[in-house]
Amino acid sequence: MPNLLRLVGGATVTAILGFLLLPAVVVTLAAFNSRAILSFPPEDWSWRWFIKAIAYDDFQAGVRNGLIVTAWASSIALVVGAAFAFALDRYEFRLKRTLETVLLSPLVVPHFTIGLGFLILAAQLGFARGYAVVVACHVVLVLPFVLRSVYISLRNLDPRLELAAASLGAPPDRVLITVTLPLLLPGLVSGWMFAAILSFNEFTASLFVTVQRTQTLPVALYNYVREYADPSMAAISVMYIVATATVLTLANAFLGLAKVLNVEHPR
Amino acid sequence: MVSAPAAKTTSGTNGGGQVAVELASVTKRFGKITALDDVSLTVRRGELLTLLGPSGCGKTTLLHLVAGFLMPDSGEIAIDGRRVTDVVAYRREIGIMFQNYALFPHMTVAGNVGYGLRMRRIAKPEMTRRMADALALVKLAGLEDRKPRQLSGGQQQRVALARALVIRPRVLLLDEPFSALDRNLRGSIQVELKEIQRKLGVTTIFVTHDQSEALSLSDRIAVMAEGRIRQLDTPHEVYRHPADRFVASFIGDANVLRARLERIEGSVATVVLGAARVAVPTRTLEGSAVGGAVDLFVRPEDVRVAAPDAVTAAHGIVAAQIYQGGHIDLYVDAPEVSSGRILLRVPSHEAASPPPPGTRIGIALAGDVAIAFRSA
């Protein structure tokens, strides 16, 4: 009986994993299809769509724009989010709960609402055609994730470590540099990375706030798929998955992301 | 004075005479809660003073005020004769050891122990020498390159102690340092800590809620409750002459017996328990009427099984007999004098065959070592 249970259990886990990975598998196989239609399974294998995708001007621009927006948005969100996380963790003040709610609200407000809001606002203020509005929009979108990541790291940080450092003669700035920041580093880096991945991926709000000159990769893909239906997009997807997986694997190896994804020592 | 740079002198070489730490009428509130209520305390140079009390009594608050982690709402604090009431923690030259040791997890043993020296910009050769001395003192030489997580609990505690001592603190603060260690390790580490403390002569304030730990380690004990110091005295005095009912019941085991106050003559009162008369100090009997009921507190080792011809204070039936090695604990039901069970602690060599459970025995009191309080 236990053997049967184990068999059923194993099969269930395999089925769930398969279900989760199914889209990635289908797209990957489609990307290597030599024919100019998105079909599955492919009949002949080829790298041609990878080459075409890499060479395509709009995709190149999309990657470039995406990286610019992502770098700025996640860095700004990191600074702002870390500051708010410190405030929420260290200080008691009026409207603290309200602030917490507002800072986490983008999880409630739909992305298209945020995109539309920024579009209207930017049009009114007359700077609808630059990177600034895209970056600002993305900061709002990714801030909750950075905030959460840094906040959890701060909750994990034993306040007695900072007290011990102070008792040993370290003024507040030295405590920050020698104790607080090194111990928060995994949280800061993972927060930044989550923000970067989300920002680089973001489509709905970006569709509203980008123009031809500033369109990010997901928007470029959308514009492409409206006119063509060849496997270039599948090729882009494969490259994206490989790049992201590589970055995350490296980050995990060097920083131990697992540590910052849950509260280990709640106080 | 407030912003004066930290002096590089070691403790014991400058001002303050025999007083190392002084608190004068210190009050600390957290919102509506008064954690420390008008507390005055003098810690003598070189002594190990224990702050003992139940959780929430204000002992940790007091420690954090001395460390400079908290600022008092009113009152003054001085260390080595220097007013430090509003001096920040990093200028106070305090060594502190926390319950969980609070070692920096991203630094090695050497990094942890050397931290305070680096903050003081001590020159390399002196730093190396002082770190080696500190590690030798706590018997950890050779483990310099380990990370805290690679050490046992006892080793981590030694690192924490070395880290606190290497800066030659004016005062060493110990915040429940033994509660995370298992019982076997605790005893030997306590002895060792006491030896190190005596050897260095470092003034030490030790916080604990464990009364046996306090009795065995302290030069003096400050028993605290509800933000106040109830009694400050040597372990012997606190145990033998508790200032009030709280101290008497918090420190050591005590039997509470229903007795009658017979008369008061100056500082000595006579209390009647069965056929026995006991002389007790008058000071703790305020508000009790002559002829009325009082609660007599008697230590287990001061209660005896009465010899047949002796004056018995009460009669009871042995309920349980527990062999403890060096002594035997007898639990006796004596409903006429106590609602709970009376505990008799008999040295095992005196009682080769103590009365078995079910035996009716007489109970006698040994000498005038009891203390009585107004009936609760």
Interface residues (C-beta under 8 A of the other chain):
Chain A: D158 R160 L161 L163 A164 A165 A166 S167 L168 G169 A170 P171 P172 R174 T178 V179 P182 L183
Chain B: A6 A67 G68 F69 V88 A89 Y90 R91 R92 E93 I94 G95 I96 F98 N100 A102 F104 P105 H106 Y115 G116 M119 R120 R163 A164 I167 L173
